[in-house]
Amino acid sequence: MGRSGKRRVCSMPKILLQVFLGLALCATLAAAWLYLGPFWESLSPDGNSYAITWRSELALVLLAAATQWISFWLFRRLIALPVFIGLVLCVVLATSVLHSDAAFSWEKHLSDGTFTVGWRSDALFFLLVTVTQGISFLGLRWIRRDGRRPPAGTVVSQPHS
């Protein structure tokens, strides 16, 4: 029973959407970790990539559990749509940045042309997530506000206090 005494009914499509959003969050964060390099893993002996061990597998399981919990919480708070739209915007922009000629030009490059992914990439990712979420929330708020406005020239009665 809810607070108002009405029984809450959770439909199967809503649960599927909640699970899908959780998986989308998990996949996005896992991909970001792969690009940014998991800090809990050490570089492989050749120095080119990270060696994936049981710590990464445990981190993925914990990430999946956390993103599912976050997804159900977002639906409960009724903010799942703007978060999902912001997530899609973030993936589109991150993909275009990563596949551009300027990808990782902000990192220090060594003389042999290699580079390590450092704090600059982390800051760019954080900025990208923040900006796209902000655009999504503000854009949907603006759309909803315009949808509630009466047409121009309409006389609107004021509620009595």
Contacts in CASP RR format, 6 or more apart in sequence:
PFRMAT RR
TARGET T0000
AUTHOR 0000-0000-0000
METHOD contacts of the structure
MODEL  1
MGRSGKRRVCSMPKILLQVFLGLALCATLAAAWLYLGPFWESLSPDGNSY
AITWRSELALVLLAAATQWISFWLFRRLIALPVFIGLVLCVVLATSVLHS
DAAFSWEKHLSDGTFTVGWRSDALFFLLVTVTQGISFLGLRWIRRDGRRP
PAGTVVSQPHS
1 7 0 8 1.000
1 8 0 8 1.000
2 8 0 8 1.000
14 75 0 8 1.000
17 75 0 8 1.000
17 80 0 8 1.000
18 68 0 8 1.000
18 71 0 8 1.000
18 72 0 8 1.000
18 75 0 8 1.000
18 80 0 8 1.000
19 68 0 8 1.000
19 71 0 8 1.000
21 71 0 8 1.000
21 74 0 8 1.000
21 75 0 8 1.000
21 80 0 8 1.000
21 83 0 8 1.000
21 84 0 8 1.000
22 67 0 8 1.000
22 68 0 8 1.000
22 70 0 8 1.000
22 71 0 8 1.000
23 64 0 8 1.000
23 67 0 8 1.000
23 68 0 8 1.000
24 84 0 8 1.000
24 87 0 8 1.000
25 67 0 8 1.000
25 70 0 8 1.000
25 71 0 8 1.000
25 87 0 8 1.000
26 60 0 8 1.000
26 63 0 8 1.000
26 64 0 8 1.000
26 67 0 8 1.000
26 68 0 8 1.000
28 87 0 8 1.000
28 90 0 8 1.000
28 91 0 8 1.000
29 63 0 8 1.000
29 67 0 8 1.000
30 60 0 8 1.000
30 63 0 8 1.000
32 94 0 8 1.000
32 125 0 8 1.000
33 59 0 8 1.000
35 98 0 8 1.000
35 117 0 8 1.000
35 121 0 8 1.000
36 117 0 8 1.000
36 118 0 8 1.000
36 121 0 8 1.000
36 122 0 8 1.000
36 125 0 8 1.000
37 50 0 8 1.000
37 117 0 8 1.000
38 50 0 8 1.000
38 52 0 8 1.000
38 55 0 8 1.000
38 56 0 8 1.000
38 59 0 8 1.000
40 55 0 8 1.000
40 56 0 8 1.000
40 59 0 8 1.000
41 50 0 8 1.000
41 51 0 8 1.000
41 52 0 8 1.000
41 53 0 8 1.000
41 55 0 8 1.000
41 56 0 8 1.000
42 50 0 8 1.000
42 51 0 8 1.000
43 49 0 8 1.000
43 50 0 8 1.000
43 51 0 8 1.000
44 50 0 8 1.000
44 51 0 8 1.000
48 114 0 8 1.000
71 80 0 8 1.000
74 80 0 8 1.000
74 83 0 8 1.000
79 137 0 8 1.000
81 140 0 8 1.000
82 133 0 8 1.000
82 136 0 8 1.000
82 137 0 8 1.000
82 140 0 8 1.000
83 133 0 8 1.000
83 136 0 8 1.000
85 136 0 8 1.000
85 140 0 8 1.000
86 132 0 8 1.000
86 133 0 8 1.000
86 134 0 8 1.000
86 135 0 8 1.000
86 136 0 8 1.000
87 132 0 8 1.000
89 132 0 8 1.000
89 135 0 8 1.000
89 136 0 8 1.000
90 128 0 8 1.000
90 129 0 8 1.000
90 132 0 8 1.000
90 133 0 8 1.000
93 128 0 8 1.000
93 132 0 8 1.000
94 125 0 8 1.000
94 128 0 8 1.000
97 103 0 8 1.000
97 124 0 8 1.000
97 128 0 8 1.000
104 115 0 8 1.000
104 117 0 8 1.000
104 121 0 8 1.000
106 120 0 8 1.000
106 121 0 8 1.000
106 124 0 8 1.000
107 115 0 8 1.000
107 116 0 8 1.000
107 117 0 8 1.000
107 118 0 8 1.000
107 120 0 8 1.000
107 121 0 8 1.000
108 115 0 8 1.000
108 116 0 8 1.000
109 115 0 8 1.000
150 156 0 8 1.000
END
